[in-house]
Amino acid sequence: MSRRAALALVLSAAVAAPLAACGPDPTGPRAAPPASTATAAAPATASAAATPAPSDAAARPELADFYRQQPAWKACGELQCAALTVPMDYGHPEDGRTFTLPLVRSAATDPAGRIGSLVFNPGGPGGSGVAHLKEGGTSSFGERIRTRFDIVGFDPRGVAGSKPAVDCGAPEQSDEPSPAGPARNAVVPTTEAERRALLTEADRSTAACAARSAEILPHVGTADAARDLDVLRAALGDPKLSYLGWSYGTYLGTVYGELFPQRVRALVLDGAVDPAQDWSERVLRSGVAFRRAVDDYADSCAAVAGRACPADSPDGIRKVVADLYERTARKPLKVDGSTRRVDQNLLHSALTKAMYTPESQWKPLSEALRSAHRGNGTALAALAGDTSGSDDDGGGGGGGETVPDNSDAVLSAVNCLDIPHPADPQAYWDLLDRARQQSGVFGASTALAELDCRTWPKGGTTPHRVTAAGLPPVLVVGTTGDPATPYEDAQSLAAQLPGGMLLTLKGAGHTAYGRGNACVDGAVDGYLTGLTPVAPGTTC
C-alpha cells in the first residue's frame, strides 16, 4: 500500500468531507500543476457555497431543461436505475459541458402511503450512493422509511459512475522496500529528507490529477454537488427535499440547506462535519477523536471481544499497540503467502479502519493485534486491505459496465477545493508538530494527509457559521465516541442551524443511524416520516 493510500482514511475524517468508509456499512448495523493547467483549473465563481442560490434557479432559461428532466427508470436487479444530466459549470450552464450522474432507487413498498423520495449520501467525499444501495444498503434504512419513501442514491459529480469522473491515475503499488530506508516504514517523517520526499510525492499526486482531470477539477466541489441535488429533487417530482446524509453527506446537506432553505422538507445529518472549522482545526480535532477511539477500544475490549483481546487489561492493550507501532517502523511484519509486509502505515490503516464499526471490527482487530504481537501480520494486512469494489454503472439502467473506484482521488479533489489550504510547506510541518503533541501518531498522520492540498486548485468557499434563514428544523445525529467526525462537531452544527435538533448516541463508532440502535432509528424514522421533533437533550 502506498503512503498516500494508507493515510487517505484519516484524511477523510479530518476535513470537510470524511471516504466512503466513513459512511454506513451497506451490509449491516470514512509537483504543482504547470501554469497552463493551473489556469484551466481556476475556480468557478458559481462554486462559492456562501453565495445563496437564486430563488428562481429552476426558472432560469439556461437551467430550465435540466430541471425539467424526467429520469428514464429501468429495472436493474431488484432496484431501478436511471441517469441525471447536470451542468458542469452553473455559472455557464449553456456552454454544453455536463456531468451525467447515475441514479438508483428502491421503490416505496406501500405506494398508497408514499410520502416521496428520500435522497441519501453515504459519505466520502467519493462515496457512491449507487454502489451503496446495490450492495445491500436498503438495510441501512428502517422499515417505515422503506415503506413510505422511494430511497434514492446517486453518484455525485466526478464520483465512480459519473461521466466524466475524476481520474488521477492508478495508485502506485509495490511490495518492494522503500528506497528511503527503514524509516520510511513509519507514518511520521523524522528527517528533513523524509519531509522533502513527502512533498515531492504530494506534488506528483496533484500533477497527475491535473494532467488527467484539469477540466473538471474546479467543478467537483460541494456547492456544485448541492446544486445537483436540487436538480435531482426537481427531476424526482418532489416540491421539497427529504435527505439523509452520513459523514461527508452531512456537509453536502448543510450546504444544500444554505443554498435552498425554502426547498427543504427534512434533513438528517448523521456524523456531522462542522463548516465553521478551518483545515487546521479539523486536523487537530480529528487526531484527538481517533486517539480517544483507540483508548475506548482498550477500555471496552473485554466486553466486546472477550478472550480475543491482545492483553488482559486496558493498559496492557495500549502497550501492545504502542509496541507494534515502534516495531513495525523498525521491521515490518511478515504476511503469510506474500512478499507484502505490515509496516507502520499498514498497521495504522488497520487500526483506524476498525474504529468505524466496533460491533463488527473490534473482535477481528483484537485477534489481529494478538497475532501481530507474536510476529505475524497476516490478519492485520487483511483488515487494512482495500475492501471497496467496483460496481455496475446505474446510469445506463444496469448495463453491466464496470466502474473503477476513484474514491481516493475524489477525496482530495473535493476536500482541497472546498477548504482553503496554505501553499507554504512550513504551515504543514508546524501543524504536524502540534497535532503530534496533542494526539501522537493519530494527529500527525492526519496532518500529513493534507499535503496534497498545498498545490491543488483552489475553490471559492471559506469556513463559516451556517446562515440559512427559513430553513425548517434539521435533525443532527452525533455519536459520543465517533472517531471520524467528533461529537463536538455535531453539537456545534446543531447550534448553528436554525431550529437545529441534536440526537445523541452514547457509544463508539462512526455515525449512528442504521447501526441497530432502536432509539436512534426510531427517532430518525419518526422525523423523516412525520416530521416529529426530537426533544432537546435526547440521548440514546
KEMI-623107 format. One line per 5 residues: their letters; for each residue x negated, y, z of C-alpha. Coordinates in pm, whole numbers, plus 50000, padded with zeros to 5 digits. Layout:
# residues N
a = X,Y,Z | ...
This chain:
# residues 540
msrra = 50000,50000,50000 | 49867,50345,49912 | 49817,50603,50186 | 50097,50813,50039 | 50337,50519,50036
alalv = 50257,50440,50398 | 50327,50796,50505 | 50635,50852,50293 | 50869,50700,50550 | 50763,50952,50811
lsaav = 50783,51244,50569 | 51143,51156,50504 | 51219,51206,50870 | 51018,51520,50909 | 51157,51754,50650
aapla = 51489,51886,50540 | 51560,51565,50381 | 51472,51247,50555 | 51412,50840,50216 | 51692,50607,50170
acgpd = 51563,50405,50465 | 51672,50697,50677 | 52033,50632,50591 | 52258,50348,50699 | 52176,49986,50625
ptgpr = 52419,49895,50343 | 52439,49538,50463 | 52509,49581,50830 | 52581,49751,51154 | 51456,50714,50602
aappa = 49549,51888,49186 | 49767,52188,49139 | 49953,52178,48809 | 49790,52361,48519 | 49903,52718,48463
stata = 50131,52624,48175 | 50304,52360,48388 | 50340,52595,48682 | 50509,52847,48455 | 50752,52585,48329
aapat = 50832,52489,48687 | 50918,52838,48812 | 51217,52812,49046 | 51556,52899,48910 | 51737,53183,49084
asaaa = 52050,52971,49097 | 51879,52728,49331 | 51895,52956,49636 | 52120,52791,49893 | 52164,53123,50071
tpaps = 52341,53266,49765 | 52715,53198,49801 | 52873,53028,49503 | 53129,53247,49328 | 53479,53165,49440
daaar = 53586,53128,49077 | 53299,52893,48983 | 53542,52648,48823 | 53690,52927,48612 | 53357,53050,48469
pelad = 53385,52979,48097 | 53040,52821,48079 | 53129,52582,48365 | 53487,52503,48271 | 53407,52194,48065
fyrqq = 53203,52047,48347 | 53484,52099,48596 | 53747,51955,48361 | 53573,51618,48327 | 53772,51303,48386
pawka = 53532,51016,48455 | 53596,50703,48247 | 53603,50440,48520 | 53520,50084,48420 | 53500,49767,48621
cgelq = 53152,49675,48748 | 53196,49367,48960 | 53446,49440,49236 | 53381,49813,49204 | 53441,50076,48939
caalt = 53165,50273,48766 | 53154,50591,48562 | 52932,50890,48494 | 52939,51265,48555 | 52765,51533,48349
vpmdy = 52636,51845,48525 | 52430,52140,48401 | 52059,52121,48466 | 52043,52494,48540 | 52351,52651,48696
ghped = 52207,52991,48609 | 52223,52898,48241 | 52474,52616,48206 | 52532,52697,47843 | 52176,52605,47734
grtft = 52272,52242,47668 | 52038,52081,47924 | 52221,51844,48157 | 52189,51565,48409 | 52408,51256,48375
lplvr = 52483,51114,48718 | 52604,50756,48771 | 52910,50713,48990 | 53060,50413,49168 | 53375,50378,49373
saatd = 53560,50131,49587 | 53931,50198,49537 | 54159,50252,49836 | 54319,49923,49933 | 54651,50097,50010
pagri = 54722,50315,49705 | 55054,50430,49851 | 54881,50568,50160 | 54580,50704,49974 | 54451,51040,50102
gslvf = 54199,51100,49825 | 53831,51035,49767 | 53560,51014,50033 | 53226,51105,49878 | 52915,50995,50066
npggp = 52539,51034,50054 | 52330,50759,50222 | 52023,50974,50291 | 51683,51035,50145 | 51640,51256,49956
ggsgv = 51609,50987,49698 | 51878,50752,49829 | 52105,50601,49565 | 52472,50609,49653 | 52537,50373,49363
ahlke = 52293,50112,49491 | 52422,50154,49846 | 52778,50072,49752 | 52682,49791,49513 | 52464,49627,49777
ggtss = 52750,49586,50024 | 52773,49941,50152 | 53150,49934,50183 | 53087,49762,50517 | 52942,50094,50640
fgeri = 53297,50233,50645 | 53581,50145,50880 | 53893,49961,50767 | 54105,50276,50794 | 53866,50454,50558
rtrfd = 53863,50169,50306 | 54241,50161,50318 | 54311,50534,50279 | 54022,50658,50061 | 53853,50580,49735
ivgfd = 53492,50557,49859 | 53270,50727,49601 | 52893,50702,49575 | 52668,50879,49326 | 52303,50918,49238
prgva = 52208,51284,49290 | 52027,51470,49013 | 51686,51320,48949 | 51754,51010,49162 | 51750,50646,49046
gskpa = 52002,50615,48761 | 52025,50989,48699 | 51930,51085,48345 | 51679,51239,48341 | 51520,51113,48663
vdcga = 51212,51235,48847 | 50908,51043,48725 | 50573,51072,48899 | 50421,50757,48757 | 50367,50424,48927
peqsd = 50207,50444,49273 | 49856,50309,49291 | 49842,49964,49444 | 49521,49789,49536 | 49411,49501,49753
epspa = 49052,49620,49743 | 48893,49800,50041 | 48884,50177,50012 | 48551,50306,49876 | 48552,50569,50151
gparn = 48472,50302,50409 | 48646,50153,50715 | 48762,50491,50848 | 48997,50521,50551 | 49199,50239,50705
avvpt = 49314,50488,50967 | 49624,50709,50948 | 49445,51021,51070 | 49134,51164,50898 | 48836,51208,51126
teaer = 48582,51372,50893 | 48573,51664,50650 | 48510,51419,50367 | 48831,51233,50450 | 49025,51560,50460
rallt = 48890,51657,50120 | 48986,51316,49987 | 49342,51360,50115 | 49369,51700,49946 | 49244,51555,49620
eadrs = 49493,51271,49642 | 49780,51509,49717 | 49684,51738,49430 | 49658,51440,49196 | 50004,51325,49302
taaca = 50155,51667,49239 | 49987,51696,48900 | 50118,51353,48797 | 50474,51457,48877 | 50435,51786,48692
arsae = 50292,51611,48387 | 50593,51381,48359 | 50882,51584,48502 | 50792,51955,48477 | 51119,52050,48309
ilphv = 51344,51908,48580 | 51140,51967,48897 | 51277,52321,48953 | 51631,52185,48930 | 51643,51893,49176
gtada = 51685,52096,49495 | 51969,52052,49740 | 52151,52371,49644 | 52198,52246,49288 | 52292,51899,49416
ardld = 52561,52067,49630 | 52697,52239,49320 | 52708,51899,49152 | 52909,51779,49449 | 53171,52042,49374
vlraa = 53187,51938,49009 | 53236,51581,49131 | 53512,51690,49369 | 53699,51850,49080 | 53641,51554,48849
lgdpk = 53788,51323,49113 | 54101,51538,49124 | 54061,51643,49488 | 54150,52005,49571 | 53920,51983,49874
lsylg = 53620,51766,49954 | 53612,51487,50211 | 53248,51393,50266 | 53026,51180,50486 | 52651,51231,50485
wsygt = 52388,51032,50671 | 52046,51182,50747 | 51941,51395,50446 | 52305,51371,50343 | 52386,51600,50638
ylgtv = 52173,51872,50483 | 52346,51826,50148 | 52682,51850,50323 | 52577,52160,50517 | 52464,52336,50201
ygelf = 52793,52245,50033 | 52981,52391,50328 | 52784,52715,50296 | 52843,52743,49922 | 53204,52625,49913
pqrvr = 53356,52666,50262 | 53710,52705,50125 | 53686,52377,49936 | 53610,52156,50238 | 53873,51925,50383
alvld = 53642,51728,50616 | 53266,51694,50664 | 53099,51425,50876 | 52727,51491,50924 | 52558,51194,51093
gavdp = 52188,51213,51186 | 52169,51587,51141 | 51900,51799,50981 | 51869,52149,51125 | 51844,52402,50838
aqdws = 51708,52670,51071 | 51370,52498,51121 | 51066,52571,50909 | 50832,52300,50783 | 50604,52303,51086
ervlr = 50889,52289,51338 | 51031,51987,51159 | 50697,51810,51167 | 50645,51868,51538 | 50997,51760,51633
sgvaf = 50980,51452,51415 | 50649,51335,51562 | 50784,51369,51913 | 51102,51180,51818 | 50912,50886,51671
rravd = 50681,50865,51969 | 50982,50877,52201 | 51147,50599,51999 | 50844,50373,52038 | 50847,50442,52412
dyads = 51217,50349,52417 | 51129,50028,52236 | 50872,49941,52501 | 51118,50016,52781 | 51405,49821,52623
caava = 51221,49534,52457 | 51301,49277,52724 | 51675,49342,52693 | 51670,49327,52312 | 51400,49076,52225
gracp = 51357,48871,52542 | 51061,48632,52525 | 50964,48767,52183 | 50823,49084,52342 | 50448,49119,52285
adspd = 50384,49177,52657 | 50558,49128,52992 | 50608,49494,53081 | 50671,49829,52907 | 50318,49944,52987
girkv = 50183,49616,52855 | 50371,49664,52529 | 50236,50018,52494 | 49886,49884,52544 | 49936,49619,52275
vadly = 50048,49887,52031 | 49760,50120,52119 | 49507,49838,52091 | 49643,49741,51748 | 49609,50098,51622
ertar = 49243,50100,51725 | 49176,49750,51599 | 49335,49791,51254 | 49145,50116,51198 | 48818,49930,51251
kplkv = 48901,49596,51089 | 49234,49528,50912 | 49419,49207,50996 | 49441,48913,50760 | 49765,48826,50578
dgstr = 49828,48459,50503 | 49809,48369,50137 | 49699,48716,50027 | 49394,48934,49990 | 49603,49215,50131
rvdqn = 49515,49334,50481 | 49709,49516,50752 | 49522,49839,50816 | 49637,50117,51047 | 49855,50265,50774
llhsa = 50046,49942,50725 | 50081,49891,51099 | 50218,50243,51131 | 50465,50186,50849 | 50595,49863,51005
ltkam = 50630,50020,51349 | 50812,50333,51233 | 51045,50145,51000 | 51151,49921,51286 | 51266,50223,51488
ytpes = 51557,50289,51250 | 51774,49987,51334 | 51679,49838,51674 | 51965,49590,51668 | 51818,49411,51366
qwkpl = 51448,49501,51372 | 51318,49517,51729 | 51307,49141,51774 | 51120,49079,51443 | 50889,49368,51530
sealr = 50817,49214,51869 | 50730,48880,51712 | 50512,49053,51452 | 50324,49252,51718 | 50267,48939,51923
sahrg = 50126,48762,51619 | 49914,49063,51523 | 49773,49081,51874 | 49647,48728,51812 | 49482,48840,51489
ngtal = 49739,48761,51219 | 49905,49049,51033 | 50136,48845,50807 | 50461,48932,50987 | 50366,49300,51015
aalag = 50295,49314,50642 | 50640,49171,50575 | 50804,49432,50799 | 50615,49713,50627 | 50687,49583,50277
dtsgs = 50896,49785,50033 | 51250,49646,50058 | 51410,49898,49821 | 51506,49726,49499 | 51638,49832,49167
dddgg = 51997,49818,49065 | 52221,49848,48764 | 52297,50192,48633 | 52657,50257,48729 | 52673,50548,48488
ggggg = 52712,50313,48197 | 53000,50128,48354 | 52790,49837,48476 | 52593,49774,48160 | 52314,49589,48340
etvpd = 52037,49845,48284 | 51752,49818,48532 | 51694,50135,48731 | 51349,50182,48885 | 51326,50303,49243
nsdav = 51189,50660,49239 | 51276,50746,49599 | 50918,50836,49697 | 50889,51079,49405 | 51227,51238,49479
lsavn = 51135,51266,49845 | 50852,51502,49758 | 51037,51673,49475 | 51334,51779,49688 | 51156,51841,50017
cldip = 50884,52055,49864 | 51132,52254,49656 | 51378,52307,49942 | 51133,52411,50214 | 50863,52679,50178
hpadp = 50513,52541,50245 | 50183,52728,50266 | 49914,52690,50000 | 49621,52723,50241 | 49490,52377,50341
qaywd = 49388,52512,50680 | 49754,52552,50776 | 49796,52176,50742 | 49484,52096,50943 | 49596,52336,51218
lldra = 49937,52169,51228 | 49772,51828,51224 | 49581,51916,51540 | 49892,52050,51714 | 50101,51750,51614
rqqsg = 49834,51506,51726 | 49815,51674,52066 | 50192,51655,52109 | 50269,51307,51982 | 49949,51133,51879
vfgas = 49941,50937,51557 | 50315,50984,51502 | 50289,51360,51478 | 49960,51352,51290 | 50088,51121,51018
talae = 50398,51333,50974 | 50188,51644,50928 | 49965,51478,50670 | 50265,51366,50467 | 50337,51734,50397
ldcrt = 50019,51784,50194 | 50188,51721,49858 | 50400,52031,49910 | 50095,52256,49915 | 50078,52283,49534
wpkgg = 50434,52181,49447 | 50674,52413,49257 | 50846,52646,49500 | 51221,52685,49537 | 51432,52978,49649
ttphr = 51560,52852,49982 | 51436,52955,50325 | 51509,52823,50675 | 51819,52994,50811 | 52107,52951,51050
vtaag = 52427,52836,50886 | 52657,53104,50750 | 52989,52959,50634 | 53285,53182,50712 | 53612,52999,50657
lppvl = 53463,52651,50695 | 53706,52418,50876 | 53591,52217,51181 | 53298,51989,51096 | 53205,51670,51285
vvgtt = 52833,51635,51364 | 52718,51298,51499 | 52390,51264,51691 | 52211,50967,51848 | 52008,51048,52159
gdpat = 51721,50817,52062 | 51718,50889,51689 | 51356,50864,51564 | 51406,51032,51228 | 51648,51317,51292
pyeda = 51609,51417,51657 | 51922,51454,51867 | 51831,51817,51932 | 51889,51885,51563 | 52247,51759,51589
qslaa = 52305,51983,51890 | 52165,52281,51702 | 52363,52220,51383 | 52692,52170,51568 | 52636,52501,51747
qlpgg = 52566,52682,51419 | 52873,52558,51233 | 53197,52749,51287 | 53413,52508,51484 | 53134,52250,51489
mlltl = 53214,51939,51693 | 52937,51721,51837 | 52988,51348,51886 | 52704,51184,52081 | 52591,50823,52077
kgagh = 52369,50733,52371 | 52125,50485,52229 | 51838,50415,51994 | 51815,50404,51616 | 51883,50633,51324
taygr = 52240,50756,51267 | 52546,50617,51442 | 52848,50562,51216 | 52879,50215,51070 | 52637,50051,51314
gnacv = 52905,49872,51512 | 52987,50117,51791 | 53367,50117,51814 | 53377,50451,51996 | 53180,50633,51726
dgavd = 53353,50459,51438 | 53697,50529,51582 | 53628,50899,51632 | 53487,50940,51281 | 53769,50744,51120
gyltg = 54029,50946,51311 | 53874,51273,51200 | 53846,51170,50835 | 54195,51023,50804 | 54396,51255,51028
ltpva = 54158,51548,51088 | 54179,51456,51456 | 53942,51683,51651 | 53671,51543,51876 | 53670,51697,52223
pgttc = 53360,51885,52339 | 53116,51662,52521 | 53246,51337,52373 | 52983,51068,52429 | 52986,50703,52325
